[in-house]
Amino acid sequence: MSELNQVVTARRSAMKFIPGVEIAQEELDEMFGLAKYAPSAFNLQHAHYVVVKDGARKQAVYEAAFKQYKVQSASAAIVVLGDLEAYKNVGAINEGLLNLGMMSKQEYDATVASVIGIYEGRGQAFQHEEAVRNASLSAMQFMLIAKDKGWDTCPMIGFDPEAMRKALSIPDRYVPVLLITIGKEDASRPRPRGYRKPVGEFVTYDGF
């Protein structure tokens, strides 16, 4: 079994963490430094992470997450946001390619106009979908990286988005996508893995 296979099959949603385990910012930064290579539409990199380790702020996240204990016991609570206005950064993101001569001015202008046209033309619903879709891709990559580094995670949708926004002063341009708790799982009472569909139940080829 390859190392990737081992990480993929070992990753599980941790329901309970060992309290009091510290996670260093340097280690988190290393994980985010790898998570940034997740795919995103037009390389817009819609994901933004708010890492909460401070006691008082973590308590506020705990409240916004309907007082779920794993938020309190986790080493950190990470709010994953999607940027509704990520498309507005298309010019800045592609400037490096332009300056290096890997993209002509004509190609650069066409790319900027095309991306802005797509996002503004399709409207707010599309911008919201894209923020959620691309932030989710990044979050999944982060969780696999965390597992590879020896940390356990749990993706959570059980929280009040507006309460979370207020607790962390999240600007309106960002939509809360999910909450990830990270720490060392308390495996004293291991749970059997839940049922996973066989491939034939969720994959069809060349249409339905």
Helices and strands as residue ranges (DSSP letters): H 3-10, H 25-35, G 41-43, E 47-52, H 55-64, H 69-73, E 76-83, G 86-89, H 90-99, H 105-148, E 152-156, H 161-168, E 174-183, H 199-202
